[in-house]
Amino acid sequence: MLARTIFDLYSPSTRPVLAQYSTCIRPDITGVIMDFSPAQSYQWTGRILQALRRSLLDQEFLEILPALLSSQDEPGARHSVAVLGDRARPHVKDEGDRVSVEGKWAYQLPVSHSVEKQMALEHAERIYCVTPCLRLLMDGEDTSGRHLYTFFQVVVEWRAADANEVFTVTEDILGGLARHLEPILPDEGRGAEGRLAGLRSGPYPRISFAEALTLSGRGPREPQNTDLTHEEERILTGKFTSPFWIHRYPLGVRDSLYQQGEDGLQETYDLMLPAGHGELATGGLRPKDADEISEQSRLLGGEPNRVYAEWKKRSGIQTAGFGLGLERLVRHIAGADSVLDLLAAHDSGPNRRIGPGER
């Protein structure tokens, strides 16, 4: 009855898509906003990370240490830079709204660790690392409740050439996380059991990017090759009770490098959370050869990462994987209104600038 009620709200053109996924459609839920003390924030983050690591170990993933600095640009990424001095601190000149830095060396700070984790698979079959990342906030992201300047990604990669395998393994990882976490949930874990049940509910629904546009309300005469807006994503994720996949994106929608199918669509995917919490993880099948790396890099307006392209040509290793936002996972399981509600007490960095009156 519930699914039918929502089904009737949509025009005939959208009903075939909705009918296919009607068992996962959900009503709007008015959540209880929880306040988190610093101690509670540490407990939620630490225990979720502990359970996630145990689940990855169950799936025979080896944890590696992330490389904090790189001499190579990541195609499509908006890097920030770390400057190192020559036996002395770099000289920093603060000019009010501008800062200039002089030093000996400059390195790229990680945005996703996508290239590094692929290259590690020359020496291991399945790997992951918990990677500190830094990225600039775009318009509207300071109020999204899920974006940070500095954040942690759990980046997972293995030798794979089939998106269906990626979906299954990822669902097993998150299901295992839920099983390991349930016995050690913090005492104030109100409602978390239901969200953990959602993580255990695999296989998750899968929809194409074209179907996602329809479900989010974008009309057929509107652009079909631009990513979901924040509002469209909120509408879409509000219709599901479990995590779900969006896959098969048109070329040009994503700002990273992925394998391109014979139909021209990219083998890339997003794992989305229900209840309006949005994207949890992004990944894809990696480019099949050095030529694909170079061509897509130019499409994104940059020079190809030569080290990456040469490695692909030499090794021929086909990999797949994803980067999962740790803070977003914690926010979802804990039932927080925003990732900022769980900001660590010891974090005095740029995340403290996010919110009303950001400067």
N, C-alpha and C positions, 0 to 999 in steps of 0.2 A: 504493500500500500504506500509506503514511504517513497520508494523508488518511482512509483507511478505518479505520485503527486508532483515530484520534481520533473519527471519526464514531460508532464503536460505543460510545463512552463515554457518549453522550447518550441521553436518553429518546426514545421514538418521537415525542413532541410537538415536539421540537426538530429532528428529523432533516430535515424538508423545508427549513428555513432553512439548516441546515449544508450540505445537498447542493448548494444553489445556489452556495455560496461555497467548496466543498471544495478547489478548486485553489489557494486562498489560505491555507488553514489550515496552521499551522506547529506543530511540537512545542515544548516548553519548551527554551530555549537557556540554557546556563550560560555567561554572558559572563565575559570576563577584565577585572577591574577595573583600570583604568589610573590611575596617579598623574600629575598634570600639574604641571609647574613653572610659575611665573609667566610665564616666557618662552614656554613652549608654549601657555599660555592665550591670550596676546596673538596668537600666530601663528594659532591655530585661529580665533579670533574675527575677526581682521582679514582673513584670506584668505577666509573664508566670506562675510563682508560684502561684500568686493570682488567675488566671483563672483556674489552675489545682485544687486548693483547692475548688473552687466553684463547679467545675464539680464533684469532689468526694463527696461533700456534697449533690449534687443533687441525687447521687446514694446511699445515706444513709450510707456512710462510716464515721466512727468516728475516728478523729485524736487522736492518743496517742503519748506520749513522748517516744523517743527511750532510751534504756538503753545504756549508753556510754561505760561501762566496763562489762566484763563477766568473771566468774570463770570457764566457760566451753569452750572447743574447739568446733569449728564448723567443722564437718567432711568434709574433702577435702579442707578446707580453709587454706591459708598461712597467719597466724595471725602475727601481730606485738603486742608488749607488752607495757603496761604502768606500771611503777614502782612507788609505793607510799612510802613515808618516814614515820618515826615514830616521829611526831611533828617537823619534820625538812625536808628540801629538800633531796631527794636521792643524794648520792654521784656519780658524773659522772666523769669518767676518759676518756679523749680523747687522743687516741694514734695515731693520724694521720688518717689512713684509718680504724681504729677500735675504737669503743666506748664501754666501759663497765659501767654498772650501778649497784650500790648497794643500797638497800632499804629494807623496811619491807615486802611489799606485791607486788605481780605481778598479773596483770589482762590482759585478752585478749582484744584487741581493735577490734571493729566490722568490719567485711568484708562484710556481707550482711544482718544481722539481721534475717536470715531465720527462725531460731528456735524460737527466742523470739516472733516474730509476730504470729507464729502458737499457741504458748502457751497462748497468750493473748485472743484467741478465745474461751477459756473456760468461759470467762466473757463478751464477746460481739460477735455480729453476723458478723459484717464487720468492719475492722479496716485498718488504714494506718498510717505511720509515715514518716517524712523526716529525714533520718538517715545519719549522717556523717560516712564515711567509709574510711579505709586505706588499700591499697594493694600494693604489690610489682609489678613493671613493668617487664614483660617478654621481650624476644628478639623481637625487632622491634616495641614494643608498644610506645616507646618514640617518634616515628615519624608517628604514626598512625593518629594523629589529633583527637582522641577520648578517649585516655587513660590519666588518672591522678593518682598520688599517693594518694592524698586525694580528695574525691569527695562526692557528696550527691546522695543517692538513695531514691526515693519515693517508699517505700515498701508497697504493698497492699496485703491483705489476707482476705479471707472470707470462711465460711463453704460451701464447694462445692466439688462435686465428679465427675464432668463432664467437660472435656476440652472444649467442644463446648460452655458451659455456660461462661467459662473464656474468650474465644475469643470474645463473644458478649458483655460481660460487659466491657472488656478492650476497645473495639472499641467505646462503648457508652461514656466511660470516656474521651477518646481522642477527640471524636467528640464534646462533651460538652466543653472541653478545647478550641477548635477552636472557638466555638460560643461565649464563654465568652471573649476570647482574642481579637477577631476582632474589637470590638468597642474601645479597649484601646491600640491598637498597637502603639508602638513608632513612631514618625513622620518619622523616616528614615527607615521604614519597607518595603524597596523595595523588591518586589517579595514574601513577606511573605504570601499574600493572596492565592497564588497558593499552597504553602506548607500546609496552613491551610485547603484548599479544599481537599488535599490528606488525611489529618487526618479525615476529615468528610466523606470520601468515602466508609465507611464500607458497607457490610462486606468485609474485606480485603482478598486477595487471600491466600490460604493455600497450602503449598507443604510439602511433607515428606522430611526427611533428605536425603533419597536416591535420590529423585528428585532434591534436592538442589545440591548434588554432580554432577549430570549429567549436570544441567544448568551451573554450575561453570566451567565445562570443565574437571572434573576428569574422567579418563577412567575406564572402568569396571575391568581392570586388576590391577589398583592401589588400595591401601588400602581403604576399605569402612567403617571402624570403627574408623577413626580418624577425629577430628573436622576440619572444614573449615580453610584453611590458610588465612592470611590477603589478599593475592592476589585473592584467590578464592572468598572470601567474597566481595571484591571490584567488581569483575566481575559480581557476582550474583546480588548484589544490584543495579548495574548500568543498569539492564534490566527491572526495575519496575518503574512505575510512582506513585505508592501509597505504603504505608506500606504493608508488607505481613508477613505471619507466616511461620516458619519452625517448624515442630513437628515430633513426633515419632522417637526418637533417639535410636540407638543401645546401649545396656548396655556397659559402660566403656568409652563412648565419653565424658560424662559430669563429673564434679568433685563435684557434689552435690547429694543429696538423693531425688529420685523421685519414684513414684509408677511404678511398672513393670507390663505390660500387659501379657496376656496369650501367645502372640506371642513372648515374650522376649524383646520387645521394651519398652522403658521408656516413660511415659506420661509427657514429658517435651517439652518446646516450647521456641522459640525465636521470638520476634517481631522485624522485620528488617525495616530499613528506606531505601527509594529509593535514587537514585543519588549518590551511593557509600558511603553513610553516615553510613551504617552498623547497627549493633545491637543496639536497643534502650532498650529492656527489655528482661529479662530471667525469667522463672519460670516453674511451673509444678504442677501436682497433687502430694501431699505429700505422703510419704510411708503409706501403709494401716495399718501396725501394727509394734510392737516393733521388731519382728524378721526381718522384711525387713530393718528396720533402722540398726540393728546390722550387718546383712549380707552385705549390701552395704557399711557400714563404713569400714569393713574389706577389701572389694574389693578396696577401696580407700587408703588402707595402714595405717589406723589409728584405734584408739579405739573408740567405739561408745560413743556418748554423753549420759551418763547414765540417767541424769535428763530428757533429751528429750525422751529417750526410755521408761522410767518409766511413764512419763506423757502420752505418747501415749497409753500404756497398760492400764492405769487407766481411761483415759477420753474416748478413742475410737473415738475422734473427727476427722472427715475427712475434710481437708482443701485444698485449692488451692490458688495460687496467683502469684505475680511476683515482681521483683525489677526493677524499671525504672531509668535509668541514667538521672538525672536532667540536668547536663551540656550538655549531648548529645542532649537532647530535645531542650534546648535553642539554641545550635549551629545549629540544623537543621532548626528550625523555623526562626531564625535570618538570616540564609544564610551565616554563618561564615565558613571560610576555616578550622578552627581547634577549639577545645575547649579552647586552650591556648589563642586564640584571645579575649575570653570573661572572662579571668581570673580576679577575683576581685582584685581591687587595694590594698585591705587590706590583701590579702593572701601573707604572707612572708614565707610560709612553703616549703616543698620539691618540690611542683609543679614548683617553680622557677628554679629548676635544669633541667627540661625537655627541650629537644631540642638539637641542635648541640652542641657538646662539653660537654654533660652532665657528671657530675663528682660525 
